[in-house]
Every structure is written in C-alpha cells, then in structure tokens.
Amino acid sequence: MKTINKIMCILFLMGSTSVFAQSTTTKFSITGGCEGCQSKIESAAQSVNGVTAAKWDKDTQIMEVTYDAATTSEAAIQQSIANAGYGAGSYKANAEAAKNRDCCQVIEKKEDNRELDKTRRPDEKPQ
C-alpha cells in the first residue's frame, strides 16, 4: 500500500510541474523585406531555447512569438534576431550579418550598382 501511495505521489508531482511552465505570446516589430528574410527571421527566433512558435508578417513587419517565460525572455529572442542581421524591437541589426545577407536588401543594392555600371562601356574600369 505504501508503494502505491509513493507511486501516486510521484506521478502527481510530475504532472503538476507542467502547470508551472508559463507560455507567453508577444509581438514586436522586425525590419526585413522578403520571403527570404521571413524564413531567416523565424529561424533565428526558433533557435532560442524555449520558443514554441514564431511567425513574422512581412507586410506589417510584426513578429509574433510564443515562448516559455521560465526558459527565455523577449529580449533574448530579439537579440537572436538582431544577431541574424535584422532590427528587432529595441535591438539594432548586427551590421556584419546584415551586410552578408543574400536576400532582398542586398540584391536590390547590387541591382542599383548594375544600373550605374550600364553607363560605362564593358571594357571600362570603374573610377
């Protein structure tokens, strides 16, 4: 009988610990611009331990993240996204990571430079 009581007590305690996990959902702004940005932003958020869901809307530039508040924080999630090269909440984008992105913003800059290059003959070197 004592063994059964011990087992029941252990099972009760194991089940009650999941009640203490506090799921929090928050929204904050992210600077990005394309679907390539979207997958990188969401991946950066989901790489943080404790994040259970992350969805960024490229039209509104708003990120919605659900996470375990006992494991991580909104600041840690924003820092991870900033480290990936995107401004997140009050965190500025890591300049080096932003410069090395191969999506919309970098491609647009390269295309702008090509437009300027069209004014030169192909055999001319830039000055």
Backbone as CSV, one residue per row, in Angstrom:
resi,resn,N_x,N_y,N_z,CA_x,CA_y,CA_z,C_x,C_y,C_z
1,MET,0.816,-1.191,0.000,0.000,0.000,0.000,0.863,1.260,0.000
2,LYS,1.952,1.231,0.784,2.837,2.387,0.828,3.491,2.616,-0.531
3,THR,3.813,1.545,-1.219,4.419,1.661,-2.535,3.464,2.334,-3.511
4,ILE,2.214,1.953,-3.471,1.213,2.558,-4.348,1.067,4.045,-4.031
5,ASN,1.055,4.395,-2.768,0.961,5.803,-2.370,2.166,6.603,-2.863
6,LYS,3.353,6.016,-2.777,4.562,6.693,-3.253,4.495,6.916,-4.761
7,ILE,4.070,5.890,-5.476,3.957,5.999,-6.934,2.940,7.069,-7.311
8,MET,1.814,7.075,-6.647,0.774,8.077,-6.921,1.288,9.491,-6.623
9,CYS,2.019,9.626,-5.550,2.577,10.922,-5.172,3.579,11.404,-6.223
10,ILE,4.444,10.513,-6.676,5.428,10.860,-7.702,4.733,11.257,-8.996
11,LEU,3.747,10.495,-9.419,3.012,10.824,-10.641,2.318,12.176,-10.528
12,PHE,1.752,12.459,-9.376,1.088,13.738,-9.155,2.084,14.894,-9.262
13,LEU,3.242,14.736,-8.641,4.260,15.785,-8.679,4.797,15.996,-10.089
14,MET,4.991,14.917,-10.830,5.474,15.031,-12.206,4.449,15.747,-13.071
15,GLY,3.191,15.442,-12.885,2.132,16.085,-13.657,1.947,17.542,-13.301
16,SER,2.174,17.904,-12.071,1.956,19.288,-11.648,3.075,20.219,-12.085
17,THR,4.254,19.695,-12.419,5.344,20.574,-12.845,5.054,21.200,-14.194
18,SER,4.288,20.535,-15.047,3.960,21.115,-16.344,3.027,22.311,-16.210
19,VAL,2.306,22.409,-15.118,1.420,23.543,-14.879,2.231,24.813,-14.663
20,PHE,3.443,24.688,-14.128,4.264,25.847,-13.821,4.913,26.462,-15.057
21,ALA,4.996,25.739,-16.164,5.546,26.295,-17.391,4.591,27.362,-17.908
22,GLN,5.092,28.601,-17.980,4.234,29.718,-18.355,4.486,30.090,-19.808
23,SER,3.496,29.890,-20.640,3.588,30.232,-22.046,3.194,31.693,-22.227
24,THR,4.057,32.447,-22.900,3.833,33.869,-23.132,3.865,34.130,-24.626
25,THR,2.940,34.945,-25.107,2.936,35.365,-26.504,3.135,36.868,-26.541
26,THR,4.045,37.300,-27.403,4.339,38.725,-27.524,4.482,39.106,-28.985
27,LYS,4.351,40.393,-29.269,4.523,40.913,-30.626,5.497,42.078,-30.578
28,PHE,6.345,42.171,-31.603,7.255,43.307,-31.728,7.623,43.477,-33.194
29,SER,8.171,44.646,-33.536,8.480,44.943,-34.935,9.855,44.396,-35.314
30,ILE,9.955,44.007,-36.590,11.192,43.485,-37.168,11.393,44.192,-38.501
31,THR,12.616,44.589,-38.813,12.890,45.173,-40.120,13.401,44.086,-41.056
32,GLY,12.706,43.899,-42.150,13.052,42.911,-43.163,12.305,43.267,-44.425
33,GLY,12.313,42.398,-45.430,11.636,42.802,-46.637,11.124,41.733,-47.571
34,CYS,11.545,40.491,-47.439,11.128,39.498,-48.425,10.861,38.153,-47.754
35,GLU,10.475,37.172,-48.559,10.205,35.842,-48.022,11.489,35.174,-47.528
36,GLY,12.613,35.510,-48.151,13.896,35.008,-47.663,14.182,35.537,-46.271
37,CYS,13.872,36.826,-46.074,14.014,37.427,-44.737,13.111,36.700,-43.754
38,GLN,11.894,36.400,-44.180,10.916,35.773,-43.294,11.443,34.459,-42.732
39,SER,11.969,33.610,-43.581,12.452,32.315,-43.088,13.651,32.487,-42.158
40,LYS,14.520,33.443,-42.446,15.697,33.666,-41.591,15.301,34.261,-40.245
41,ILE,14.354,35.190,-40.256,13.888,35.816,-39.017,13.216,34.773,-38.126
42,GLU,12.317,33.998,-38.708,11.611,32.974,-37.928,12.578,31.917,-37.406
43,SER,13.558,31.535,-38.222,14.553,30.546,-37.781,15.392,31.082,-36.628
44,ALA,15.756,32.363,-36.703,16.549,32.967,-35.620,15.768,32.957,-34.314
45,ALA,14.478,33.245,-34.390,13.643,33.232,-33.179,13.489,31.811,-32.652
46,GLN,13.245,30.863,-33.549,13.012,29.479,-33.133,14.276,28.789,-32.639
47,SER,15.431,29.374,-32.927,16.683,28.784,-32.442,16.894,29.031,-30.947
48,VAL,16.113,29.939,-30.375,16.224,30.238,-28.943,15.493,29.157,-28.156
49,ASN,16.185,28.565,-27.193,15.589,27.528,-26.354,14.384,28.096,-25.608
50,GLY,13.251,27.432,-25.702,12.032,27.879,-25.029,11.007,28.481,-25.968
51,VAL,11.402,28.815,-27.203,10.454,29.360,-28.181,9.658,28.205,-28.768
52,THR,8.329,28.326,-28.722,7.471,27.257,-29.236,6.837,27.617,-30.572
53,ALA,6.732,28.913,-30.888,6.169,29.339,-32.168,6.689,30.724,-32.507
54,ALA,6.938,30.949,-33.810,7.394,32.262,-34.273,6.844,32.496,-35.667
55,LYS,6.170,33.620,-35.860,5.596,33.954,-37.162,5.802,35.437,-37.419
56,TRP,6.450,35.764,-38.547,6.690,37.151,-38.936,5.844,37.481,-40.154
57,ASP,5.137,38.593,-40.120,4.320,39.055,-41.239,5.110,40.119,-41.985
58,LYS,5.535,39.811,-43.211,6.387,40.749,-43.942,5.652,42.017,-44.350
59,ASP,4.325,41.972,-44.449,3.570,43.168,-44.820,3.467,44.160,-43.666
60,THR,3.215,43.662,-42.470,3.083,44.544,-41.303,4.402,44.716,-40.557
61,GLN,5.405,43.854,-40.860,6.708,43.870,-40.191,6.585,43.534,-38.698
62,ILE,5.546,42.768,-38.333,5.302,42.401,-36.937,5.599,40.915,-36.733
63,MET,6.323,40.634,-35.665,6.672,39.267,-35.279,5.819,38.867,-34.088
64,GLU,5.243,37.674,-34.145,4.504,37.121,-33.012,5.232,35.868,-32.553
65,VAL,5.627,35.863,-31.292,6.416,34.762,-30.744,5.746,34.228,-29.485
66,THR,5.671,32.906,-29.391,5.192,32.248,-28.177,6.377,31.501,-27.581
67,TYR,6.586,31.712,-26.282,7.746,31.116,-25.631,7.456,30.806,-24.172
68,ASP,8.308,29.971,-23.596,8.224,29.613,-22.183,8.988,30.675,-21.399
69,ALA,8.272,31.492,-20.634,8.876,32.602,-19.894,9.847,32.129,-18.818
70,ALA,9.732,30.885,-18.389,10.664,30.352,-17.396,12.002,29.983,-18.033
71,THR,12.016,29.820,-19.356,13.216,29.389,-20.065,13.940,30.530,-20.755
72,THR,13.197,31.477,-21.336,13.814,32.562,-22.101,13.020,33.849,-21.907
73,SER,13.443,34.887,-22.612,12.783,36.188,-22.489,12.613,36.818,-23.863
74,GLU,11.765,37.826,-23.929,11.573,38.560,-25.179,12.891,39.191,-25.619
75,ALA,13.659,39.702,-24.683,14.946,40.325,-25.004,15.913,39.324,-25.637
76,ALA,15.960,38.106,-25.138,16.851,37.081,-25.693,16.442,36.721,-27.117
77,ILE,15.151,36.684,-27.369,14.649,36.377,-28.712,15.004,37.511,-29.667
78,GLN,14.777,38.751,-29.240,15.108,39.906,-30.072,16.608,39.963,-30.348
79,GLN,17.420,39.638,-29.368,18.876,39.637,-29.546,19.291,38.599,-30.582
80,SER,18.677,37.430,-30.569,18.982,36.385,-31.538,18.649,36.843,-32.958
81,ILE,17.514,37.513,-33.106,17.109,38.022,-34.421,18.058,39.128,-34.873
82,ALA,18.449,40.016,-33.968,19.396,41.090,-34.296,20.746,40.509,-34.710
83,ASN,21.172,39.442,-34.048,22.430,38.783,-34.407,22.376,38.188,-35.811
84,ALA,21.171,37.866,-36.282,20.997,37.320,-37.632,20.991,38.420,-38.692
85,GLY,20.984,39.692,-38.261,21.074,40.795,-39.216,19.799,41.580,-39.418
86,TYR,18.866,41.490,-38.492,17.585,42.189,-38.614,17.316,42.988,-37.343
87,GLY,16.855,44.224,-37.486,16.468,45.009,-36.323,15.248,44.370,-35.685
88,ALA,15.283,44.214,-34.368,14.186,43.545,-33.659,13.871,44.316,-32.387
89,GLY,12.674,44.896,-32.323,12.301,45.665,-31.142,13.296,46.785,-30.924
90,SER,13.920,46.821,-29.761,14.896,47.873,-29.458,16.327,47.479,-29.835
91,TYR,16.519,46.286,-30.399,17.850,45.817,-30.778,18.140,46.139,-32.235
92,LYS,19.299,46.737,-32.480,19.722,47.042,-33.847,20.301,45.790,-34.490
93,ALA,20.172,45.723,-35.805,20.707,44.583,-36.551,22.223,44.543,-36.448
94,ASN,22.776,43.355,-36.338,24.216,43.169,-36.396,24.662,43.592,-37.793
95,ALA,25.520,44.601,-37.875,25.898,45.195,-39.160,26.565,44.185,-40.087
96,GLU,27.449,43.366,-39.554,28.152,42.387,-40.383,27.189,41.339,-40.935
97,ALA,26.293,40.849,-40.101,25.311,39.859,-40.551,24.366,40.472,-41.575
98,ALA,23.964,41.728,-41.369,23.062,42.394,-42.312,23.745,42.589,-43.659
99,LYS,25.024,42.892,-43.637,25.770,43.115,-44.872,25.923,41.827,-45.672
100,ASN,25.987,40.701,-44.995,26.204,39.418,-45.660,24.923,38.694,-46.056
101,ARG,23.772,39.331,-45.870,22.518,38.685,-46.277,22.469,38.556,-47.793
102,ASP,21.900,37.465,-48.270,21.794,37.244,-49.712,20.346,37.348,-50.175
103,CYS,19.580,38.201,-49.507,18.169,38.344,-49.875,17.907,39.748,-50.399
104,CYS,16.689,40.191,-50.310,16.170,41.383,-50.973,17.021,42.635,-50.852
105,GLN,17.386,43.059,-49.656,18.073,44.334,-49.485,19.442,44.326,-50.146
106,VAL,20.170,43.239,-50.025,21.485,43.153,-50.634,21.353,43.060,-52.144
107,ILE,20.411,42.270,-52.631,20.210,42.116,-54.071,19.804,43.441,-54.695
108,GLU,18.906,44.190,-54.037,18.489,45.486,-54.563,19.673,46.427,-54.684
109,LYS,20.567,46.439,-53.713,21.746,47.298,-53.778,22.636,46.881,-54.942
110,LYS,22.817,45.566,-55.138,23.633,45.087,-56.246,23.007,45.495,-57.576
111,GLU,21.673,45.393,-57.680,20.996,45.775,-58.911,21.137,47.266,-59.161
112,ASP,21.067,48.092,-58.124,21.264,49.528,-58.282,22.655,49.817,-58.827
113,ASN,23.665,49.114,-58.339,25.029,49.312,-58.826,25.152,48.880,-60.277
114,ARG,24.455,47.834,-60.678,24.492,47.393,-62.075,23.895,48.460,-62.980
115,GLU,22.838,49.128,-62.503,22.238,50.201,-63.290,23.264,51.304,-63.538
116,LEU,24.028,51.645,-62.517,25.060,52.660,-62.679,26.151,52.163,-63.613
117,ASP,26.474,50.897,-63.529,27.522,50.328,-64.367,27.132,50.306,-65.840
118,LYS,25.852,50.328,-66.161,25.413,50.287,-67.557,25.818,51.546,-68.306
119,THR,26.164,52.613,-67.597,26.577,53.849,-68.262,28.006,53.750,-68.771
120,ARG,28.758,52.755,-68.311,30.133,52.552,-68.770,30.155,51.493,-69.865
121,ARG,31.156,51.579,-70.686,31.376,50.509,-71.650,31.874,49.288,-70.895
122,PRO,31.594,48.083,-71.368,32.008,46.868,-70.661,33.514,46.776,-70.431
123,ASP,34.318,47.368,-71.342,35.768,47.275,-71.181,36.338,48.378,-70.282
124,GLU,35.496,49.333,-69.848,35.942,50.404,-68.955,35.982,49.920,-67.519
125,LYS,36.970,50.398,-66.785,37.062,50.068,-65.366,36.400,51.176,-64.556
126,PRO,35.760,50.830,-63.439,35.152,51.871,-62.600,36.219,52.791,-62.021
127,GLN,35.859,54.050,-61.839,36.823,55.025,-61.311,36.735,55.126,-59.829
